[in-house]
Amino acid sequence: MTGRRALPALDIVAESPLWQAMPEIEAAAARAVAAACAVSGRRWQPGAEVSLLLADDATLRELNRAWRGKDKPTNVLSFPAVPQDQLPRSPVIGDIAVAYETVAREAHDEGKAPLDHATHLVVHGMLHLLGFDHESEAEAAEMEALEVKALAGLGIADPYRDAPETDIEAPDRRTGT
C-alpha cells in the first residue's frame, strides 16, 4: 500500500560536531520531515528512507561544487533518489545535507531562532525530495506556500514575512537549493 500515512524513515548522520550546539535538531528534523510530507500531497513507498547529513560549511561547499558547479557553501542541498513520479515504487526518497555555520549565520542575520531556521531548511529540502522546486515564479510560490503551511503546523512563524532578500542560490528566495 502506498500513501501519505506511513512516514518515511529518517536516517540522521551528524558529521559535524558543531551540531552539538543544537541538541534538539534530530527531533526537530523528524518533525520537519513529517510536516513536509503532510502538506505535500505526494505519495511514497511505505518504509521508504530519507537521509539527513548534519554537516559544516566545508562539506556543503564541496557538495555544492561537485554536484552544482558552485564553489561556495550553502545552507541546504537536496539529492532526490528518483523522479517524483517514481516515489511510490522507490525504497529511497533521497538525501538532505545542512551546513551548521551557514544556518547559524543566516538565523543571526535574520533574527530567527537557529533551530527554527534549521527546521525550515529541512522542510525545504524534504519538499525538494518530494518533487517540488522553485525554478519558476509559479513553482516558487507553490513551494513557499507549502513551507509556510508546514512550518505553521510546527508553530514556526512564516520565514518569508518581512525577511530580507538574500542572494544565496535562487533569485527572490531565501534558501539555497
Secondary structure as the mmCIF struct_conf table of DSSP 4:
data_model
#
loop_
_struct_conf.conf_type_id
_struct_conf.id
_struct_conf.beg_label_comp_id
_struct_conf.beg_label_asym_id
_struct_conf.beg_label_seq_id
_struct_conf.end_label_comp_id
_struct_conf.end_label_asym_id
_struct_conf.end_label_seq_id
STRN STRN1 GLY A 3 GLY A 3
BEND BEND1 ARG A 4 ALA A 6
HELX_LH_PP_P HELX_LH_PP_P1 LEU A 7 PRO A 8
STRN STRN2 ALA A 9 ALA A 14
BEND BEND2 SER A 16 SER A 16
HELX_RH_3T_P HELX_RH_3T_P1 PRO A 17 ALA A 21
TURN_TY1_P TURN_TY1_P1 PRO A 23 GLU A 24
HELX_RH_AL_P HELX_RH_AL_P1 ILE A 25 SER A 40
STRN STRN3 TRP A 44 TRP A 44
TURN_TY1_P TURN_TY1_P2 PRO A 46 GLY A 47
STRN STRN4 GLU A 49 ALA A 55
HELX_RH_AL_P HELX_RH_AL_P2 ASP A 57 ARG A 68
BEND BEND3 GLY A 69 GLY A 69
BEND BEND4 LYS A 72 LYS A 72
BEND BEND5 ASN A 75 ASN A 75
STRN STRN5 VAL A 76 PRO A 80
BEND BEND6 ALA A 81 VAL A 82
HELX_RH_3T_P HELX_RH_3T_P2 GLN A 84 ARG A 89
BEND BEND7 PRO A 91 PRO A 91
STRN STRN6 VAL A 92 ALA A 99
HELX_RH_AL_P HELX_RH_AL_P3 TYR A 100 GLU A 110
TURN_TY1_P TURN_TY1_P3 GLY A 111 GLY A 111
HELX_RH_AL_P HELX_RH_AL_P4 PRO A 114 LEU A 129
TURN_TY1_P TURN_TY1_P4 LEU A 130 GLY A 131
BEND BEND8 GLU A 135 SER A 136
HELX_RH_AL_P HELX_RH_AL_P5 GLU A 137 GLY A 153
TURN_TY1_P TURN_TY1_P5 LEU A 154 GLY A 155
TURN_TY1_P TURN_TY1_P6 PRO A 159 ASP A 162
HELX_LH_PP_P HELX_LH_PP_P2 ALA A 163 GLU A 165
BEND BEND9 ILE A 168 ALA A 170
TURN_TY1_P TURN_TY1_P7 PRO A 171 ASP A 172
BEND BEND10 ARG A 174 THR A 175
#
